[in-house]
Amino acid sequence: MQRIGIVCGSYHREAVEQMLAFAREEAKVLGYSVDWVHWVSGSMEVPLALARMMSEVDGAACLGIIEKGETQHGLAMGQAVIKSILELQLQHNKPIGLGIIGPGAEPHHIEPRLEPHARSAIQALADF
């Protein structure tokens, strides 16, 4: 059984808790053991939490929401977070499933994406 970890951004805590439930269900279906769940303030803190756990797990997923704001802050943050996650995959030679909705998500985009984004973040680990 593969041991995985999940990092969750808590800025939209209630929605991300739903994502975590879907991710746990999908992990169970795929035979993964979720050994590590860590909550961070928001998506910007996800890469550091992932970096700290990668030596303890066979793969990881991250869940969060980057909502559209009035400025380009979310877009810039999202690009930095995704780039950091890609670098961590290469550095550790382990998969990291991306389950972050956005950047640029508007409130009506969030609910319909909770389940598919969470499940696909776990399914991405099966590719390796």
QUIKANOR-V721515 format. One line per field, one symbol per residue. phi: phi as a letter, one per 40 degrees, with the letter a starting at -180 (. if undefined). psi: psi as a letter, one per 40 degrees, with the letter a starting at -180 (. if undefined). A space follows every 50 residues. Layout:
BEGIN
phi = ???
psi = ???
END
This chain:
BEGIN
phi = .ccbbbbbccdbdcccccccccccccccdcgcbccabbcbdacccddccc dcbcccbcaabbbiabccbcbcdcccccccccccccccdcccfbcbccbc chcgccdcccdccdcccccccccdcccb
psi = hhhiihhhhedgdddddddddddddddddefihgehhhhidaddeddddd ddedeeieiiiihahhihaeaedddddddddddddddddddefiihhhfh haiehidedddeeddddddddddddee.
END
